[in-house]
Amino acid sequence: MAFRTLDLHRVENCGKLLLEHVCDGFRVEVDDEEFHFGHAAVFYRGFFRPSNDPVRSRLLAQFIGELETGLQMLPLSCLVMNRPEAGIGNASKARHVAELAACGFRLPSTLVSNQADAVKLHVAPNAGWVNKGCSGIRTIAVAVGGPEVARLDLLDRCPTLFQQHVRGYDVRAHMVGASCVGLKIESDRVDYRYAKRQGGNIQVQPIEVPVAEQFRAIEYMHRVGLEFAGFDFKVDASGSWWLLEANPMPGFEFFDQFANDRIGLEVLQSLQANAPLPRRPVLDKPGELFIDASRVPPVDRAD
């Protein structure tokens, strides 16, 4: 089966743009190309980057909204990886943590608050806490120290998330249906994604994810409608696995270079099959004000 790519970046500057709903799905025209949605499987990874032109920004936002509505309404017989509303709880980390806990994951103590006094009762500088955003927008995780404590008065304008820092190595587990590709990540920085940018080190190698964690991941994906997700774990010195979060729109290109392209191959094979994915582990394989602008990457969800 051959697949075609609708590059959403191209939509920003196209001359002709049309989205029309039809009886069995919808079709999109971008300049001289036409795309039909409704029968073939779809891999969707959305983005929205405001244009300098406010009119074009509104048109692009409207198009993305209509595109996501169309994808959400496609027949269940059509595999969509992932439907836009799948895993939407990740957009609110308080809800996200509750959803993950309900599936039996071990989670670090987590506090979401907009009250500085309440945070000070639980979080002390250099006492083993990290801070990151509480929405679905990517932010850089940092250890809570003096600079963060000095900014606590900004919490009254927008809440943020504080989480106990689990000491150990990271594991990124990509789940494609019931297939799991795990990678062990060791870094001397709190947020390994930006280790090199911060002058740190990072080492990545394959790792087997315990079957129990795979079952929990599949249960979570089933509950929230995901076919593909990236799970971020920490493994402490005792060997206990702690889940930090699950990414419903994972960029996997960076990780795949350390996995011999297994993630991409699993995705491709699933799309070619265009059928509901299995729900059991495959066992045959060994704007938040408190967070300043320097911690918001220019491109959301880059990896």
C-alpha positions as CSV (number, residue, x, y, z in Angstrom):
1,M,0.0,0.0,0.0
2,A,1.4,3.4,-1.0
3,F,0.9,6.4,1.3
4,R,0.8,10.1,0.5
5,T,1.8,13.0,2.7
6,L,-0.3,16.0,3.4
7,D,2.4,18.4,4.7
8,L,0.6,20.8,7.0
9,H,3.5,23.3,6.7
10,R,2.6,23.6,3.1
11,V,-0.9,24.6,3.9
12,E,0.4,27.9,5.4
13,N,1.4,29.3,2.0
14,C,-0.8,27.5,-0.5
15,G,-2.9,29.3,-3.0
16,K,-5.9,27.0,-3.0
17,L,-7.3,25.2,0.1
18,L,-10.5,23.2,0.3
19,L,-11.9,20.7,2.8
20,E,-15.2,19.0,1.9
21,H,-17.1,16.4,3.8
22,V,-18.5,13.5,1.7
23,C,-20.6,10.5,2.5
24,D,-17.7,8.2,3.4
25,G,-15.2,10.6,4.8
26,F,-13.8,13.9,3.5
27,R,-11.4,15.2,0.9
28,V,-8.8,18.0,0.9
29,E,-7.4,20.0,-1.9
30,V,-4.1,21.9,-1.5
31,D,-3.3,23.7,-4.7
32,D,-3.2,21.0,-7.4
33,E,-3.2,18.0,-5.1
34,E,-6.2,16.1,-3.8
35,F,-6.4,13.8,-0.8
36,H,-9.2,11.5,0.2
37,F,-9.8,10.4,3.8
38,G,-12.1,7.5,4.7
39,H,-10.8,4.2,3.5
40,A,-7.0,4.1,3.8
41,A,-5.3,4.3,7.2
42,V,-4.1,7.7,8.4
43,F,-1.1,8.7,10.5
44,Y,-1.8,12.2,12.0
45,R,0.6,14.4,13.9
46,G,-0.8,17.9,14.2
47,F,0.9,21.2,14.7
48,F,-0.1,24.9,14.8
49,R,2.4,27.6,14.2
50,P,0.9,31.1,14.2
51,S,1.8,33.1,11.1
52,N,2.9,36.7,11.1
53,D,-0.2,37.4,9.1
54,P,-3.2,37.3,11.5
55,V,-5.7,36.5,8.7
56,R,-3.6,33.6,7.5
57,S,-3.3,32.4,11.1
58,R,-7.0,32.4,11.5
59,L,-7.5,30.5,8.3
60,L,-4.9,27.9,9.2
61,A,-6.4,27.4,12.7
62,Q,-9.9,27.0,11.1
63,F,-8.5,24.4,8.6
64,I,-6.7,22.4,11.3
65,G,-9.9,22.4,13.4
66,E,-12.0,21.1,10.4
67,L,-9.3,18.5,9.6
68,E,-9.3,17.2,13.1
69,T,-13.1,17.1,13.1
70,G,-13.0,15.0,9.9
71,L,-10.4,12.6,11.3
72,Q,-12.3,12.2,14.5
73,M,-15.5,11.3,12.6
74,L,-13.9,8.7,10.2
75,P,-15.4,5.2,10.4
76,L,-14.0,3.0,13.1
77,S,-13.0,0.6,10.3
78,C,-10.4,3.2,9.3
79,L,-7.3,3.1,11.4
80,V,-6.3,6.6,12.5
81,M,-3.1,6.9,14.4
82,N,-4.2,8.9,16.4
83,R,-7.6,10.4,16.4
84,P,-7.3,14.0,17.6
85,E,-9.4,13.5,20.7
86,A,-7.5,10.4,21.8
87,G,-5.4,11.0,24.9
88,I,-6.6,14.5,25.2
89,G,-6.3,14.3,29.0
90,N,-2.5,15.0,28.5
91,A,-3.4,18.6,27.8
92,S,-4.2,18.9,31.6
93,K,-1.5,17.2,33.6
94,A,-3.7,17.0,36.7
95,R,-6.3,15.0,34.8
96,H,-3.5,13.1,33.0
97,V,-1.9,11.9,36.3
98,A,-5.3,10.7,37.5
99,E,-5.9,8.7,34.3
100,L,-2.5,7.1,34.6
101,A,-2.9,6.3,38.3
102,A,-6.2,4.6,37.5
103,C,-4.3,2.1,35.3
104,G,-2.0,1.1,38.1
105,F,1.2,2.9,37.2
106,R,3.6,4.0,39.9
107,L,3.7,7.8,39.8
108,P,5.9,10.3,41.6
109,S,4.2,12.7,44.0
110,T,2.8,15.5,41.9
111,L,1.5,18.9,42.8
112,V,-0.4,21.3,40.5
113,S,-1.1,24.7,42.1
114,N,-1.4,28.4,41.6
115,Q,-0.8,29.2,45.2
116,A,2.7,30.1,46.2
117,D,2.2,29.5,50.0
118,A,0.8,26.0,49.3
119,V,3.8,25.1,47.1
120,K,6.2,26.3,49.7
121,L,4.8,23.9,52.2
122,H,5.7,21.0,50.0
123,V,8.5,22.1,47.7
124,A,11.9,23.4,49.1
125,P,14.9,24.5,47.0
126,N,17.2,21.6,46.1
127,A,15.0,19.1,47.9
128,G,14.4,16.7,45.0
129,W,11.6,18.3,43.0
130,V,11.3,19.2,39.4
131,N,9.1,21.7,37.7
132,K,7.4,21.6,34.3
133,G,4.3,22.8,32.6
134,C,0.9,21.5,33.5
135,S,-0.6,21.8,29.9
136,G,0.1,19.8,26.7
137,I,2.6,22.5,25.5
138,R,6.2,21.3,25.7
139,T,8.4,22.9,28.4
140,I,11.8,22.1,29.6
141,A,11.9,20.3,33.0
142,V,14.3,21.8,35.6
143,A,15.2,20.9,39.2
144,V,13.6,23.3,41.6
145,G,16.2,25.7,43.0
146,G,16.6,29.3,44.1
147,P,15.6,30.9,40.8
148,E,12.3,28.9,40.7
149,V,11.4,29.7,44.3
150,A,12.0,33.4,43.6
151,R,9.4,33.2,40.9
152,L,6.7,31.5,43.0
153,D,4.6,34.8,43.2
154,L,3.8,34.4,39.5
155,L,1.8,31.3,40.3
156,D,-1.3,33.3,41.1
157,R,-1.7,34.1,37.4
158,C,-1.3,30.6,36.1
159,P,-0.8,27.2,37.8
160,T,2.2,25.0,37.2
161,L,3.3,21.4,38.0
162,F,5.9,20.2,40.6
163,Q,6.9,16.6,40.7
164,Q,9.2,14.6,42.9
165,H,12.5,14.0,41.2
166,V,13.1,10.3,40.7
167,R,16.8,9.6,40.6
168,G,17.8,7.0,38.0
169,Y,17.8,6.5,34.3
170,D,15.0,7.3,31.8
171,V,13.2,4.9,29.6
172,R,11.2,5.9,26.6
173,A,8.7,3.2,25.6
174,H,6.9,3.5,22.2
175,M,3.7,1.5,22.1
176,V,2.3,0.7,18.7
177,G,-0.8,-1.2,19.5
178,A,0.6,-4.0,21.6
179,S,4.1,-3.8,20.2
180,C,6.7,-2.1,22.5
181,V,10.0,-0.6,21.6
182,G,11.9,0.5,24.7
183,L,15.0,2.7,25.0
184,K,17.2,3.2,28.0
185,I,18.4,6.8,28.2
186,E,21.2,8.0,30.6
187,S,22.0,11.7,30.9
188,D,23.6,14.1,33.4
189,R,20.8,16.6,32.9
190,V,17.3,16.6,34.3
191,D,15.7,16.8,30.9
192,Y,17.6,14.6,28.6
193,R,15.9,16.0,25.5
194,Y,18.0,19.2,25.9
195,A,21.2,17.6,27.3
196,K,23.4,18.4,24.4
197,R,22.0,22.0,24.1
198,Q,22.9,22.5,27.8
199,G,26.4,21.0,27.4
200,G,25.5,17.6,28.9
201,N,25.8,14.0,27.8
202,I,23.2,11.5,26.7
203,Q,23.6,7.7,26.0
204,V,20.7,5.7,24.5
205,Q,20.4,1.9,24.1
206,P,17.6,-0.6,23.6
207,I,16.0,-2.1,26.8
208,E,13.2,-4.6,27.5
209,V,10.2,-3.0,29.2
210,P,8.6,-5.3,31.9
211,V,5.4,-7.0,30.7
212,A,3.5,-5.5,33.6
213,E,4.3,-2.0,32.4
214,Q,3.3,-3.0,28.9
215,F,-0.1,-4.2,30.1
216,R,-0.6,-1.0,32.0
217,A,0.3,1.0,28.9
218,I,-2.1,-0.9,26.8
219,E,-4.9,-0.5,29.3
220,Y,-4.3,3.3,29.3
221,M,-4.3,3.4,25.5
222,H,-7.5,1.4,25.3
223,R,-9.2,3.7,27.8
224,V,-8.3,7.0,26.0
225,G,-8.5,5.7,22.4
226,L,-4.8,5.7,21.5
227,E,-3.2,3.5,18.9
228,F,0.3,4.9,19.3
229,A,1.9,6.5,22.3
230,G,5.2,7.3,23.9
231,F,5.6,6.5,27.6
232,D,8.3,8.3,29.7
233,F,9.6,6.2,32.7
234,K,12.2,6.6,35.3
235,V,13.9,3.6,36.8
236,D,15.4,4.1,40.3
237,A,18.3,2.4,42.0
238,S,16.1,-0.3,43.4
239,G,14.8,-1.2,39.9
240,S,11.3,0.3,40.4
241,W,9.6,1.8,37.4
242,W,8.0,5.2,37.7
243,L,5.9,6.7,35.0
244,L,6.2,10.4,34.4
245,E,3.7,10.8,31.5
246,A,2.3,9.4,28.3
247,N,2.7,11.4,25.0
248,P,-0.4,11.0,22.8
249,M,1.4,12.5,19.8
250,P,5.0,11.2,20.0
251,G,7.7,12.3,17.7
252,F,9.8,9.2,17.3
253,E,12.4,10.1,14.7
254,F,15.1,10.9,17.2
255,F,14.5,7.7,19.1
256,D,14.3,5.5,16.0
257,Q,17.9,6.1,15.2
258,F,18.8,4.1,18.3
259,A,16.1,1.4,17.7
260,N,17.2,0.3,14.2
261,D,14.1,1.9,12.8
262,R,11.8,-0.5,14.7
263,I,9.3,2.2,15.7
264,G,8.8,3.4,12.2
265,L,8.5,-0.1,10.9
266,E,5.9,-1.0,13.5
267,V,3.9,2.1,12.6
268,L,4.1,1.4,8.9
269,Q,3.1,-2.3,9.2
270,S,0.1,-1.3,11.4
271,L,-1.0,1.3,8.8
272,Q,-0.6,-1.1,6.0
273,A,-2.9,-3.6,7.8
274,N,-5.5,-0.9,8.3
275,A,-7.2,-2.8,11.1
276,P,-7.8,-2.3,14.9
277,L,-4.5,-3.0,16.7
278,P,-4.1,-5.9,19.2
279,R,-4.5,-5.1,22.9
280,R,-2.1,-7.6,24.4
281,P,1.6,-7.2,24.7
282,V,3.7,-8.8,21.9
283,L,6.0,-11.1,24.0
284,D,8.1,-12.6,21.2
285,K,10.6,-9.6,21.3
286,P,13.6,-10.0,23.8
287,G,1.9,29.8,27.9
288,E,2.6,29.4,31.6
289,L,4.0,32.5,33.3
290,F,6.0,30.7,36.0
291,I,7.9,29.1,33.2
292,D,9.8,31.7,31.3
293,A,10.4,31.9,27.5
294,S,13.8,30.2,27.7
295,R,12.1,26.9,28.7
296,V,9.6,26.8,25.9
297,P,11.1,25.3,22.7
298,P,10.3,27.2,19.5
299,V,8.7,24.1,18.0
300,D,6.1,22.2,20.2
301,R,6.4,18.4,20.3
302,A,9.5,18.1,18.2
303,D,10.5,14.7,19.6
